[in-house]
Each structure stands twice: as structure tokens, then as C-alpha cells.
């Protein structure tokens, strides 16, 4: 339920915010909770693959952003584009490449 409320909040924020406005604390929570539900709380993998920075090293951030935005058809990876702004999606892609899971 918490994640659903968070997603609804983020969707309204994405629609109302300027493209450059990002909420790092909220996005970090989204990565931990929502991405962690499939990729594991430490992002080592689960239903979804390992998405730790060391595993994603060398990946182009724009490619990661594209996957986050559009999802992967016929897999459990949903498209986040309808819920997040491009700036938020790009922030998450950069975050995944730099930050170790907490």
C-alpha cells in the first residue's frame, strides 16, 4: 500500500513539476522499495537481474534510462515512464551506476 501511495504521489509530482526538478530522497526510496521488490533489497538480483553499480559498470546511462522508462516487453520489468519524469528517470539511471545498495 505504501508503494502505491508513493507511486501516485510521484506521478502527480512528475506531471506538475518542471523537467529539471528531482526529489532524490523520494527517488532513492523508490529504488530501494519498488526496484528492490524484484531486483532484491541489495539489488543483487531476484526476479529481476543484478542491478548493482559494479554489475552495471560500463553501461550507458541513457540505455539504462530507456529501460527504466519503457520497461522490457514480455518480462516483469514495467515501464516507469508514465509515472516518472525524464529527469527522475535519468537520476535513477545515474544513481544505479554510482551508488552501492544500502
C-alpha positions in Angstrom: 0.0 0.0 0.0 2.9 2.4 0.9 4.4 1.9 -2.6 1.1 2.5 -4.3 0.6 5.8 -2.5 4.2 6.7 -3.2 3.7 6.0 -6.9 0.6 8.1 -7.1 2.4 10.9 -5.4 5.3 10.6 -7.8 3.0 10.5 -10.8 1.3 13.7 -9.7 4.7 15.3 -8.9 6.1 14.3 -12.3 3.1 15.8 -14.1 3.2 19.0 -12.1 7.0 19.5 -11.8 9.5 21.2 -14.1 11.5 18.7 -16.1 14.7 19.6 -14.1 13.1 19.1 -10.7 14.1 15.9 -8.9 13.4 14.6 -5.4 16.5 12.5 -4.5 15.2 11.2 -1.2 11.9 10.0 -2.7 13.7 8.5 -5.7 16.2 6.7 -3.5 13.2 5.2 -1.6 11.6 4.2 -4.9 14.8 2.4 -5.9 15.0 0.6 -2.5 11.4 -0.3 -2.2 10.0 -0.8 -5.7 13.1 -1.8 -7.7 14.2 -3.9 -4.6 10.9 -5.9 -4.8 12.2 -7.6 -8.0 15.9 -6.9 -8.0 16.4 -7.7 -4.4 16.8 -5.3 -1.5 20.6 -5.2 -2.1 20.0 -5.2 -5.9 22.0 -8.5 -6.3 19.1 -9.9 -8.3 15.9 -11.9 -7.6 13.0 -12.0 -10.1 14.9 -9.3 -12.0 18.7 -9.3 -12.7 21.5 -7.9 -10.6 21.5 -4.1 -10.9 24.3 -3.1 -8.6 26.7 -0.4 -9.8 29.6 -3.0 -10.2 27.4 -5.1 -12.5 26.1 -2.2 -14.5 29.6 -0.7 -14.8 30.3 0.5 -18.4 26.6 0.7 -19.3 25.5 3.8 -21.0 23.2 5.8 -18.6 20.9 6.7 -21.5 20.4 2.9 -22.2 19.5 2.3 -18.6 17.1 5.3 -18.6 15.5 3.8 -21.7 14.9 0.5 -19.9 13.5 2.3 -16.8 11.3 4.5 -19.0 9.9 1.9 -21.3 10.4 -1.4 -19.4 11.2 -4.7 -21.1 8.3 -6.3 -23.0 7.3 -9.8 -22.0 9.2 -9.6 -18.7 8.3 -8.3 -15.2 10.2 -5.0 -15.9 7.4 -2.4 -16.1 7.6 0.9 -17.9 8.1 3.7 -15.4 7.7 6.5 -18.0 4.0 7.0 -17.2 4.9 7.6 -13.5 8.2 9.5 -13.6 9.6 12.5 -15.5 12.6 12.1 -17.8 14.7 14.0 -15.2 13.7 11.5 -12.5 14.4 8.5 -14.7 17.8 9.9 -15.6 18.5 10.5 -11.9 17.7 6.8 -11.2 19.9 5.6 -14.0 22.9 7.7 -12.7 22.2 6.6 -9.2 22.3 2.9 -10.2 25.6 3.4 -11.8 27.2 5.2 -8.8 25.6 4.1 -5.6 26.1 0.9 -3.8 22.9 -0.5 -2.2 22.4 0.5 1.4 
